[in-house]
Amino acid sequence: MIFKALTVLINTMKIKRIAGAVLISIGAVLTFKGAIDGNQSMINAGIGGVFLGVVVLTFSTSDYIKYDAFKAVTLPYTDLSRKLVEVLELKNEAVYIPPYSNLPEGGVFIPLHNDFDIDLAKLDKSTIFITDLSREKEMGLLLTPLGKELVKMYESYSELDFTNAGLHAVENASAVLRSLGLADSITIEESEDRIIVYLNGVKASMCSKTCEQIACPICSSVLLSIAKSLQELIVVDEFKFENGLIEISARRIGGVNEWM
Amino acid sequence: MDVDDAVVLALAIWVFICSLLVKTVDVYVTLLLIGLLVVAEVAGNFIKPETKQGLKPAIYFLLFVFFVIVVKKVAEVLR
């Protein structure tokens, strides 16, 4: 009964907070005892305990879920998006649109035709199926990028707004992905309008050929970050995967103003 | 082990070593401050921004203690 009550208490209060509080308490008692006895080592140990307790309490705010849980939660949404593309028989690669006035979080446009055209002035947050148009070249599917929340995390961790920040800013994302245990590194190579992204050690193995249209949140976040940092539309050319290494070939196709 | 755990473990080892080797409180507190500053700088890009902000009060407090120690030592020299 007591054990059960203790387990419930630990689960509700979170183990790190309890550990922090215990360390601070022990530290305070040791410091007090050391001061009374005139024992310098005990005072030092007490100060160390309080110090560590404060650090543990500070770090107790982070909550992590298990990798299996992450996959179980994310995969159905990715599958749903892919199914949508399959049903609509969209065969073309995705175009990543950087955030602009109509789409403040950016977007992913999957065109109906290979020879596509986009009128960014006609797109907005509430549009998904772009079919009500006289020109068939402009038809397609507009989705909110699956990696938009990760992009917010990259910007928040690096304390930098990626808008027009250049490709080197995107490489900051690798520190965040590493700390979240999602990938090991990101390397970006650029030659003229071509961009090649190497994502090493990606843990979530949900990659397939359909990533060229609907990428997983990790790859999607990197591509959206690139589009945002260059303020240009990016079209995906190819995805290659090999033993945890993902190679994404993409192309810059011009800024937002050019597609208005 | 995630980055947060590694940071706490590194600081715990540092505190343990300092507790064993240092006898005076002023040197001990200064070493704790150095440890915390190094960890905040090295792991800054890998920890949550909120956690980084949370470490700042501890750093400011230890800096204040360090300032008091410096003033005390200067006063001792001047006397």
Interface residues (C-beta under 8 A of the other chain):
Chain A: Q40 S41 I43 N44 A45 I47 G48 F51 L52 V54 V55 V56 T58 F59 T61 S62 Y64 S156 Y157 S158 E159 N172 A175 V176 R178 S179 G181
Chain B: D2 V3 D4 V7 V8 L11 A12 V15 F16 C18 S19 V22 K23 T24 V25 Y28 V29 L32 L36 N45 F46 I47 K48 P49 E50 T51 G54 L55 A58
